[in-house]
Amino acid sequence: MPRRKAPEMLAAKVGARIRELRVAQKLTQEKLAYEADLSKGHLSGIEKGLVRPTIETLASIAERLEVDLLDLFTFPSQSARQRLVDLTRTMKPGTVRRLVREASSA
């Protein structure tokens, strides 16, 4: 995929989210790229919003970051709902199941 000269808005948001999740796990671009089977330059372009990655590439990144694909498209600063979705990422599975049960019965 060719690089763009200027970042696209959504690509830049997704790239910034990937960077945020990567830094939170104390991973370098080089390590994430290697483990997700990407070049460091390609990952750098994704994080800058200069490359629009395929869904397969995003799935590979999400898998290595040990997050759901949804988490790459969740922007906690945009809304309370997205912040809530982000908070569930670090909850224990039993807590998430309980919250789903409670919300389903409401």
Beta strands, then each sheet from edge to edge (+ up, - down):
end
